[in-house]
Amino acid sequence: MGGIYANDYRPALFIRDNLVIQDNVIDAAYRSGVKKFVFLGSSCIYPKLAPQPIKEDYLLTGPLEPTNEWYAIAKIAGVKMCQAYRREYGFNAISLMPTNLYGPGDNFDLQNSHVLPALIRRFHEAKVRGDDSVTVWGTGTPRREFLHVDDLADAVLYLLRAYDAEPIVNIGWGQDVTIRELAELVMSAIGYSGRLIFDSTKPDGTPRKLLDVSRLNDLGWQAKIPLKDGIERTYAWFKEHSADARL
């Protein structure tokens, strides 16, 4: 998995590895008698121009975002495999679709990471070097939703106990921010005071990707960690583990 750059430049790796992993893990879980199985998909499985916020029912109703369709197709195949095993074999598999995740232990590699950990590393290193500015890909206008990894873990455990059905369930915060707003939050958490520049020649990706979490809320679960607090926690972890973080 990765951000726009990794998805766009390694399409064969993304579709092959994810399909192989899913096929082996789902089938092995069924054959070895696993009582309940959770498949984690991704919000990128939905159409690029899906109505916002994105309901689970919008799956396969339009074209995917071209820069991440390889990963998305693999994840959609995983959802359908779980549903097929449930229908044919009675395998108790549920499929959960998290929004963009972040938190301690994230991948901070500048080529392969997602936007939030990449921004944390870039602004941190710019502050250490004393750089006058930091350039971010795109226009800064796309909107994204972010969920702390501890919230995801809590949601997964909750749904293991509370949900047993075929339809997919979105897991998210229910609110989004622009990439510019995200960059400014990261700058504030790090204490970087240089200029923020956007390179509009680089791709923006999907214009907006906000999940409708009403199905999840109706099941009795809501996210708890606000984005500002989550970014501060993640940056504290990054500073403490800079020697052994994934860079």
N, C-alpha and C positions, 0 to 999 in steps of 0.2 A: 504494500500500500504506500501511498505518497501523495504529494500535491500535484498541481497542474504539470510541472516540468517532468516529474517522474512518470506520470500517467501517459503523457504525450510522447515521450521518447522511448519508453520501454513497453509498448503495447503487448508484444508476444509474451514477455515475462509475466505481466499482470494477468492476462487471461489464462495462460497455461498453469502457472503455479496455483492460482486460486481455485481453478477447476479441479486440479489434481488433489489438493488439500481437502476440498469439500467432499469429493467423491469418496475418498478413502475414509475420512473421519465419520461422515454420516452413515455410510454402509457398515463400517466396523462397529459403530455404536449400536446399530440395529442388530447386527449378527451376534454381538456379545451380550445382548440383553439389557442394555442401558434402559432404565425405567423412564427417564425424561431427558430430552435433549434440547439445548438452546442453540439456535443458529443466529449469529450476529451478522446482519447485512450492513447496509449503509444508506444514508439519505440520497446518495448519488444514483440509486437505482431508479429514481423518478424522472419523468421527462424534463428536459431542459427548461421548457416554458410552461411547466405545470402551474395551474392556479395556486395562489398563495392564500393562507398556509396550505401545505401539501397534505391532503388526506391519503390514507392508505389505499383507498379505492382508485387513486390516480395512476397506480402502477400499470405500465404497458399501454398508456393512452396517448403517447406521443414520442417523438424522437428524443434520444438521449443527448447529453452534452458531449460533443465530439472528442474533447480532450480526455474524458475519462470513461468512454463507453466500454472499453475493454474490461476494466475492473467492474463496471456496473453490470455488464452482461454476465460475468462470472457470478456475481452476487445474486442476480436474478435467478440464475440456474440453481444456485444453492437453495433459495426459497422454494422453487418449484420441486426440487428433489425432496425436500422435507415434506412438502404437501403430498407428493406422490407416494412416499413411504407411509405417511399417515393413512392415506386412502386405501392403498393396496395391502399393507401389512399391519395396520393399526399401530404404527410406531408413534409414540407420544413426543413429537417434535414441534416446538414452537419457534417462530421466526420474529426476531426483534430488530427494528431498524433505527440505530442510533444516529443522531445528528453528528456534527463535527466534534471530535473529542480532544481533550488536552489534559495535562496534569503532570505530576511527578513521574519520571521514567519515560517521558515522551522521546520521540526521535527528533534531535535538534540538528540533523545534517542539513546543510543549506541547499543541497541538490534534491534530496529525496523526502524532506519533511513536509508537513502541512503548514499552513500559513502562520498559525499562532506560535508554535515553537520556533519556527524560522525567524519570526520577528523578535522574539525574546533574545535569541542568540545574536542577531544582527545589531540590535540596539545596545545590548550589553557590550559587545566587542567594539562598537563605535564609541561608546562611553569610555572604555578602557584606553582606546587609542587616541581619544580626543578628536574624533572626526567632526567636521563641520556639518555634515548632512548624511542622511541615509536614504537610499532610493528603493522604493517598493514597486513591484510589478503591478501594472494595470492602472486604472483610473482612480481607484479608491472608492468607487460608487457601488460595486456589488455588495449585497447584504448577505451576511452569514449568521448562523446560530451556533452557539458553542455550549458544550456540556462537559462539566468536570468529570474525570474518570471515576472518582469516588461516587458521584451521583449515578453513573451508569452501573457500577457494581451493585449499588443498593437497589436499583430498579430491576436488575437481572434476578437477584435473590428474591425480591418481592414477587415477581411474575412467575418464578419457579413454583411458588406456593399458590399464587392467586389466579393463574391463567392456564387453561387447557383447551385451546381451539386452533383451528387451521389458519384463520386470517392473521396477517402480519400486524404488528403493533409498533407504532413510532415511539421512540424515546428521545425526548428533547426538553429544552427549557421553555419553549413557547414564545420566545422573544429573540429578535436578531439585531445586529448592528452593521453599519457599513464597514468596509475594510479600513477606511480612513479613521473612523471612530475606534476600531480595534487597535490600529497602530498608535493612536493617541493614548489609549489606555495602557498599552505596553510601555510607551515612552514615559508615562507618568510613574508607573510601577518601578521602572529601572532608574528614573531620575536623569534621563538623557534630555539635554536642552538644545540639541542641534536642530537643523531644518529637516523637515519631512518632504521628500520629493517623490512624485509618482511618475512612472515611465509608461505612458499611454500606448507605446508601441508594443507592449507585451500584452498577452491575453488576459481578459478578466475572468473567463469561465462563465458559469451560470449566473445570470443577473441577480437572482434571489433564490434562497433555499431555506425556507422556514417550514418546519414540520408542524402539522396540526396534531396536537397531543391530547385532544379531547377524549379519545378512546382510552389512553393511558390514565388520564385524570379520572375518568369514570370508573376505572378499576381500583382507584384509591391511592394513586401514587403521584407525587409532584417533586420536581427537583428542588434542591435546598441551597446550593452554593452559588451565590451571585458571581457574575463574570469578573468584576473588579477584584473581589476577594480571591477567586480562583487563580487569576493571573498573578497576584501577589504571592500566593502560596507556591505556585509553579516556579516563579522566578527565585524564590528563596531556596527551593530544592535545587534548581539549576546551579546557583552559586555554590551551594554546599557540595554538589556532586560533579562539578565541572571536570574533574579529572577522570571520572568513570561514566559520564553521560554519553549517550549515543550521538557522536558528532561526525 
